[in-house]
Amino acid sequence: MVEDKSSKKGKYIIVVGPSGVGKNTLINQYLKEHPQNELGISTTSRQIREGEVEGVNYYYISKREFEKKIEERDLIEYAKYSGNYYGTPKSALLGFLDRGINVLNEIECQGMLQIKKLLSRDQYLVIFIVPPSLEILEKRIIERAQISKEELTKRMETAKIELSYINEADIKINSIEGDFKGTYDDFKNKLNKKLGK
């Protein structure tokens, strides 16, 4: 029997892991090589950072607007991280999946747990990016953005909590310090194998 590709649903490829582990870099490289997939663009209540672009990195809205989206159930998942909201717009994601398009997105572990309750098991894959060590992760966070000592402490505490969710993942990728190619090749190969490529 020949499979009807028009009825094949896409997969939501959820990439999780502590802040500073390289999730966005891995996703962006994969999308460059596999342009038939889409980037899931999250919505956030945090301020736009230098170098970020509205509608490319995130959709930036106020905290009040975000809370309205929560009330109206316009988000398939959301989480509060470091005092800011992050979430995934429901209609855009489901539209891509219904058309058979895979969507890659970086979300918080809280959001990943919500997705696992809302979508059927065949609709998503979870990839966990594991830092080389907490010391290297702290160094990356410091180099990435100017943050206060209190914010750094909060992020490192959050990283430890996030690492407790590693067994929720379908795929685990070890982020190799100083070897993006090796880390990316592992990411790409394991993901493609799960997608049957």
KADAGI-V934009 format. One record per helix or strand. SS is the DSSP state (A for helix, B for strand). FROM is the first residue (numbers start at 0). LEN is the number of residues. If there is no record, write none. Layout:
ss=<SS;SS>
from=<FROM;FROM>
len=<LEN;LEN>
//
This chain:
ss=<A;B;A;B;B;B;B;A;B;B;A;B;A;A;B;A;A;A;B;A>
from=<4;11;22;37;41;53;57;62;74;83;89;102;108;120;123;133;148;165;170;179>
len=<3;5;11;2;3;1;3;9;7;6;9;4;10;3;7;11;15;3;4;15>
//
